[in-house]
Amino acid sequence: MNESLIIQERPTLREPRLIVGFSGWLDGGEASTGTVQYLITKLQAKAFAEIASRDFYVFQVPGIASMRPQVKLEDGLVKEIRFPQNEFFYWKNEEDTGAGDLILLLGTEPNLRWQEYTDAILDIAQQFGVKRMYSVGAVLGGVPHTKEPTVSCSISDLKLRTELERYAVRFSGYEGPATFNSMLVAAFARRGIEAMHMTGRAIYYPEFNIAIPHDPKAIYSLLRRLRRLLRISLDLSDLEKQCQELEEKLNFMVSQSPRLRDYVQELEGSFEEMRYEEPIEGSPEEFVKGVEEFLRQRRKEEER
């Protein structure tokens, strides 16, 4: 048993899938933590375990206040010190889809001892019989707000590529410094558990100091694919509304600034959009839902 792993409850789960999101390097637009938090909230998932933070973080980094624990004061009284959180949640799937349950990890990317931190995640996966791990994240930039964000993917086994080709993802040929998420995929592969990581794109216009702290478009692009991969019913209409409101605000800013308009148009010209249409297959009910989603997207495009 990993000494950093604290399990408060041992739910009985049926062929669970694991979804992980971390604050840190690949949390552009909070797409990593935002995606997992959305699932936790929407599904009313229950906390059952955590990874203790004491051994994995560097708090004393000169000039970087975000690395420090957070404090809460009231009238000078220290009420709370909050350290990085790494919590596991579970959700039991009551739907008659043949899909299993979910385990969700909402965490903070470790600064130290990556292997030990990864071992704690793998211990949870093996104790509860996880069949597949999904990691999500996003990088800033490279996408205009008028287009659908691209999603790239890394996988633990080439056989997953055939499955994912229907999901409008790019398969990365990157070589260089590794993300923690890539190491996690490799670690799951060594344990014989299927794993994949999806990286979205979050809106960022550095020349105009425009960044979206919580980017609903990046989160929506990941969740659309995840809900189909997980075979769960998930109403994303609230996210669709947030995406539309964000586009309207940015369109207004563009209309007020010729320089910003030219910048966005240039970005649009060099951007290769990969539109994702959810596969229409399965039960008649799923077919109807797929058609309704397609028509809703078509109406949104026509209204622009």
MOJO-V740559 format. One record per pair of residues at least 24 apart in sequence whose ideal C-beta (glycine too) atoms are under 10 Angstrom apart, sorted by the first residue. I is the first residue (numbers start at 1). J is the second residue. If there is no record, write none. Layout:
I&J / I&J
This chain:
1&120 / 1&123 / 1&127 / 2&51 / 2&52 / 2&116 / 2&117 / 2&118 / 2&119 / 2&120 / 2&121 / 2&122 / 2&123 / 2&124 / 3&52 / 3&55 / 3&116 / 3&120 / 4&50 / 4&51 / 4&52 / 4&53 / 4&54 / 4&55 / 4&56 / 4&86 / 4&113 / 4&116 / 4&117 / 4&119 / 4&120 / 4&123 / 5&49 / 5&50 / 5&51 / 5&52 / 5&86 / 5&88 / 5&117 / 5&119 / 5&120 / 5&121 / 5&122 / 5&123 / 5&124 / 5&127 / 6&49 / 6&50 / 6&51 / 6&52 / 6&86 / 6&87 / 6&88 / 6&120 / 7&48 / 7&49 / 7&50 / 7&88 / 7&123 / 7&124 / 7&127 / 7&128 / 8&47 / 8&48 / 8&49 / 8&50 / 8&88 / 9&46 / 9&47 / 9&48 / 9&49 / 9&88 / 9&90 / 10&48 / 10&49 / 10&90 / 10&127 / 10&128 / 11&46 / 11&48 / 11&49 / 11&90 / 11&91 / 11&92 / 11&101 / 11&103 / 11&128 / 12&90 / 12&92 / 12&101 / 12&128 / 13&48 / 13&90 / 13&91 / 13&92 / 13&93 / 13&100 / 13&101 / 13&102 / 13&103 / 13&128 / 13&129 / 13&130 / 14&92 / 14&93 / 14&99 / 14&100 / 14&101 / 14&129 / 15&93 / 15&98 / 15&99 / 15&100 / 15&101 / 15&128 / 15&129 / 15&130 / 15&131 / 15&132 / 16&90 / 16&91 / 16&92 / 16&93 / 16&100 / 16&101 / 16&102 / 16&103 / 16&104 / 16&124 / 16&125 / 16&128 / 16&129 / 16&130 / 16&131 / 16&132 / 17&93 / 17&99 / 17&100 / 17&101 / 17&102 / 17&103 / 17&104 / 17&125 / 17&130 / 17&131 / 17&132 / 17&133 / 17&134 / 17&194 / 17&226 / 17&229 / 17&230 / 17&231 / 17&232 / 18&88 / 18&102 / 18&103 / 18&104 / 18&105 / 18&121 / 18&122 / 18&124 / 18&125 / 18&128 / 18&130 / 18&131 / 18&132 / 18&133 / 18&134 / 18&135 / 18&188 / 18&193 / 18&195 / 19&45 / 19&89 / 19&91 / 19&102 / 19&103 / 19&104 / 19&105 / 19&106 / 19&132 / 19&133 / 19&134 / 19&135 / 19&136 / 19&226 / 19&229 / 19&230 / 20&86 / 20&88 / 20&103 / 20&104 / 20&105 / 20&106 / 20&107 / 20&121 / 20&125 / 20&133 / 20&134 / 20&135 / 20&136 / 20&137 / 20&180 / 20&181 / 20&184 / 20&195 / 20&197 / 21&104 / 21&105 / 21&106 / 21&107 / 21&109 / 21&134 / 21&135 / 21&136 / 21&137 / 21&181 / 21&222 / 22&84 / 22&86 / 22&105 / 22&106 / 22&107 / 22&108 / 22&109 / 22&110 / 22&135 / 22&136 / 22&137 / 22&179 / 22&180 / 22&181 / 22&184 / 23&66 / 23&84 / 23&85 / 23&106 / 23&107 / 23&108 / 23&109 / 24&84 / 24&107 / 24&108 / 24&109 / 24&110 / 24&111 / 24&137 / 24&179 / 24&180 / 24&181 / 25&109 / 25&137 / 25&139 / 25&177 / 25&179 / 25&180 / 25&181 / 26&109 / 26&135 / 26&136 / 26&137 / 26&138 / 26&139 / 26&179 / 26&180 / 26&181 / 26&182 / 26&197 / 26&199 / 26&200 / 27&108 / 27&109 / 27&136 / 27&137 / 27&138 / 27&139 / 27&140 / 27&202 / 28&137 / 28&138 / 28&139 / 28&140 / 28&141 / 28&199 / 28&200 / 28&201 / 28&202 / 28&203 / 28&204 / 28&211 / 28&212 / 28&215 / 28&218 / 29&138 / 29&139 / 29&140 / 29&149 / 29&200 / 29&201 / 29&202 / 29&203 / 29&204 / 29&211 / 29&212 / 29&213 / 29&214 / 29&215 / 29&216 / 29&217 / 29&218 / 29&219 / 30&138 / 30&202 / 30&212 / 30&213 / 30&214 / 30&215 / 30&216 / 30&218 / 30&219 / 31&136 / 31&137 / 31&138 / 31&139 / 31&140 / 31&149 / 31&198 / 31&199 / 31&200 / 31&201 / 31&202 / 31&212 / 31&214 / 31&215 / 31&216 / 31&217 / 31&218 / 31&219 / 31&220 / 31&221 / 31&222 / 31&223 / 32&106 / 32&107 / 32&109 / 32&135 / 32&136 / 32&137 / 32&138 / 32&181 / 32&198 / 32&199 / 32&200 / 32&218 / 32&219 / 32&222 / 33&106 / 33&107 / 33&108 / 33&136 / 33&137 / 33&214 / 33&219 / 34&136 / 34&138 / 34&202 / 34&213 / 34&214 / 34&215 / 34&216 / 34&218 / 34&219 / 34&220 / 34&222 / 34&223 / 34&239 / 35&104 / 35&106 / 35&134 / 35&136 / 35&137 / 35&138 / 35&198 / 35&200 / 35&218 / 35&219 / 35&220 / 35&221 / 35&222 / 35&223 / 35&226 / 36&89 / 36&104 / 36&105 / 36&106 / 36&107 / 36&134 / 36&135 / 36&136 / 36&219 / 36&222 / 36&223 / 36&226 / 37&89 / 37&104 / 37&106 / 37&214 / 37&219 / 38&216 / 38&219 / 38&220 / 38&222 / 38&223 / 38&226 / 38&234 / 38&236 / 38&238 / 38&239 / 39&89 / 39&91 / 39&102 / 39&104 / 39&106 / 39&136 / 39&223 / 39&226 / 39&227 / 39&230 / 39&232 / 39&234 / 40&87 / 40&89 / 40&91 / 40&102 / 40&104 / 40&105 / 40&106 / 42&91 / 42&223 / 42&232 / 42&234 / 42&235 / 42&236 / 42&238 / 42&239 / 43&89 / 43&90 / 43&91 / 43&92 / 43&93 / 43&102 / 43&104 / 43&232 / 43&234 / 44&89 / 44&91 / 45&87 / 45&88 / 45&89 / 45&90 / 45&91 / 45&92 / 45&101 / 45&102 / 45&103 / 45&104 / 45&106 / 46&88 / 46&89 / 46&90 / 46&91 / 46&92 / 47&87 / 47&88 / 47&89 / 47&90 / 47&104 / 47&106 / 48&87 / 48&88 / 48&89 / 48&90 / 48&103 / 48&124 / 48&128 / 49&86 / 49&87 / 49&88 / 49&89 / 49&90 / 49&103 / 49&105 / 49&120 / 49&123 / 49&124 / 49&127 / 49&128 / 50&85 / 50&86 / 50&87 / 50&88 / 50&105 / 50&106 / 50&107 / 50&120 / 51&84 / 51&85 / 51&86 / 51&87 / 51&88 / 51&105 / 51&107 / 51&108 / 51&110 / 51&116 / 51&117 / 51&119 / 51&120 / 51&121 / 51&123 / 51&124 / 52&83 / 52&86 / 52&120 / 53&82 / 53&83 / 53&84 / 53&85 / 53&86 / 53&107 / 53&108 / 53&110 / 53&117 / 54&83 / 54&84 / 55&110 / 55&112 / 55&113 / 55&116 / 55&117 / 56&84 / 56&86 / 56&107 / 56&108 / 56&109 / 56&110 / 56&111 / 56&112 / 56&113 / 56&114 / 56&116 / 56&117 / 56&120 / 57&83 / 57&84 / 57&108 / 57&109 / 57&110 / 57&111 / 57&112 / 57&113 / 58&110 / 58&111 / 58&112 / 59&83 / 59&84 / 59&111 / 61&111 / 67&111 / 83&108 / 84&108 / 84&109 / 84&110 / 84&111 / 86&110 / 86&117 / 86&120 / 86&121 / 88&120 / 88&121 / 88&124 / 88&128 / 90&128 / 91&232 / 93&230 / 93&231 / 93&232 / 93&233 / 95&231 / 95&232 / 95&233 / 96&283 / 97&230 / 97&231 / 97&232 / 97&233 / 97&282 / 97&283 / 97&286 / 98&231 / 99&229 / 99&230 / 99&231 / 99&232 / 100&129 / 100&130 / 100&131 / 100&132 / 100&230 / 100&231 / 101&128 / 101&129 / 101&130 / 102&130 / 102&134 / 102&230 / 102&232 / 103&128 / 103&129 / 103&130 / 103&133 / 104&134 / 105&133 / 105&135 / 107&180 / 109&137 / 109&179 / 109&180 / 109&181 / 110&180 / 111&180 / 114&178 / 114&180 / 114&183 / 114&184 / 114&187 / 115&183 / 115&187 / 117&180 / 117&183 / 117&184 / 118&180 / 118&183 / 118&184 / 118&186 / 118&187 / 118&188 / 119&187 / 119&191 / 121&184 / 121&187 / 121&188 / 122&184 / 122&187 / 122&188 / 122&190 / 122&191 / 122&193 / 125&187 / 125&188 / 125&191 / 125&193 / 125&195 / 126&191 / 126&192 / 126&193 / 129&193 / 130&188 / 130&191 / 130&193 / 130&194 / 130&195 / 131&193 / 131&194 / 132&156 / 132&160 / 132&188 / 132&193 / 132&194 / 132&195 / 132&196 / 132&229 / 132&230 / 133&184 / 133&185 / 133&187 / 133&188 / 133&189 / 133&191 / 133&193 / 133&194 / 133&195 / 133&196 / 133&197 / 134&185 / 134&194 / 134&195 / 134&196 / 134&197 / 134&198 / 134&222 / 134&225 / 134&226 / 134&229 / 134&230 / 135&179 / 135&180 / 135&181 / 135&182 / 135&184 / 135&185 / 135&188 / 135&195 / 135&196 / 135&197 / 135&198 / 135&199 / 136&181 / 136&196 / 136&197 / 136&198 / 136&199 / 136&200 / 136&218 / 136&219 / 136&222 / 136&223 / 136&225 / 136&226 / 137&179 / 137&180 / 137&181 / 137&197 / 137&198 / 137&199 / 137&200 / 137&202 / 137&218 / 137&222 / 138&198 / 138&199 / 138&200 / 138&201 / 138&202 / 138&203 / 138&215 / 138&217 / 138&218 / 138&219 / 138&221 / 138&222 / 139&179 / 139&199 / 139&200 / 139&201 / 139&202 / 139&204 / 139&218 / 140&201 / 140&202 / 140&203 / 140&204 / 140&205 / 140&206 / 140&211 / 140&212 / 140&215 / 140&218 / 141&201 / 141&202 / 141&203 / 141&204 / 141&205 / 141&206 / 141&211 / 141&267 / 142&201 / 142&202 / 142&203 / 142&204 / 142&267 / 142&270 / 142&271 / 143&200 / 143&201 / 143&202 / 143&203 / 143&204 / 143&215 / 143&217 / 143&218 / 143&221 / 143&267 / 143&268 / 143&271 / 143&273 / 144&201 / 144&203 / 144&205 / 144&250 / 144&254 / 144&263 / 144&264 / 144&265 / 144&266 / 144&267 / 144&268 / 144&269 / 144&270 / 144&271 / 144&273 / 145&203 / 145&205 / 145&210 / 145&212 / 145&215 / 145&217 / 145&243 / 145&246 / 145&247 / 145&249 / 145&250 / 145&251 / 145&253 / 145&254 / 145&264 / 145&267 / 145&268 / 146&247 / 146&250 / 146&251 / 146&254 / 146&264 / 146&265 / 146&267 / 146&268 / 146&271 / 146&273 / 146&304 / 147&201 / 147&217 / 147&264 / 147&267 / 147&268 / 147&271 / 147&272 / 147&273 / 147&274 / 147&275 / 148&201 / 148&217 / 148&220 / 148&221 / 148&224 / 148&243 / 148&271 / 148&273 / 148&274 / 148&275 / 148&276 / 148&297 / 149&200 / 149&201 / 149&202 / 149&203 / 149&215 / 149&217 / 149&218 / 149&219 / 149&220 / 149&221 / 149&222 / 149&271 / 149&273 / 149&274 / 149&276 / 150&199 / 150&200 / 150&201 / 150&221 / 150&271 / 150&272 / 150&273 / 150&274 / 150&275 / 150&276 / 151&198 / 151&199 / 151&200 / 151&201 / 151&218 / 151&221 / 151&222 / 151&224 / 151&225 / 151&274 / 151&276 / 152&197 / 152&198 / 152&199 / 152&200 / 152&201 / 152&274 / 153&185 / 153&196 / 153&197 / 153&198 / 153&199 / 153&225 / 154&179 / 154&181 / 154&182 / 154&185 / 154&186 / 154&195 / 154&196 / 154&197 / 154&198 / 154&199 / 155&185 / 155&189 / 155&194 / 155&195 / 155&196 / 155&197 / 155&198 / 156&184 / 156&185 / 156&186 / 156&187 / 156&188 / 156&189 / 156&190 / 156&191 / 156&192 / 156&193 / 156&194 / 156&195 / 156&196 / 156&197 / 157&185 / 157&188 / 157&189 / 157&192 / 157&193 / 157&194 / 157&195 / 157&196 / 159&194 / 160&194 / 160&195 / 160&196 / 161&196 / 163&194 / 163&196 / 163&229 / 164&196 / 164&198 / 164&225 / 164&229 / 166&225 / 166&228 / 166&276 / 166&277 / 166&278 / 166&279 / 166&281 / 167&198 / 167&224 / 167&225 / 167&226 / 167&228 / 167&229 / 167&274 / 167&276 / 167&277 / 167&278 / 167&279 / 168&221 / 168&224 / 168&225 / 168&273 / 168&274 / 168&275 / 168&276 / 168&277 / 168&278 / 169&196 / 169&198 / 169&199 / 169&200 / 169&225 / 169&274 / 169&276 / 170&199 / 170&272 / 170&274 / 172&197 / 172&199 / 174&199 / 196&229 / 198&222 / 198&225 / 198&226 / 198&229 / 200&225 / 201&271 / 203&246 / 203&247 / 203&250 / 205&250 / 205&253 / 205&260 / 205&263 / 205&264 / 205&267 / 207&259 / 207&260 / 207&263 / 208&253 / 208&257 / 208&259 / 208&260 / 208&263 / 208&264 / 210&250 / 210&253 / 210&260 / 210&263 / 212&246 / 212&249 / 212&250 / 214&242 / 214&246 / 215&242 / 215&243 / 215&246 / 216&240 / 216&241 / 216&242 / 216&243 / 216&244 / 216&245 / 216&246 / 216&247 / 217&242 / 217&243 / 217&244 / 217&246 / 217&247 / 218&243 / 219&243 / 221&276 / 224&276 / 224&277 / 224&278 / 224&293 / 225&276 / 225&278 / 227&278 / 228&276 / 228&278 / 228&279 / 228&281 / 228&282 / 228&286 / 228&290 / 231&282 / 231&286 / 233&285 / 233&286 / 233&289 / 236&293 / 237&296 / 240&293 / 240&296 / 240&297 / 240&300 / 243&300 / 244&300 / 244&303 / 244&304 / 247&300 / 247&304 / 248&304 / 251&304 / 275&301
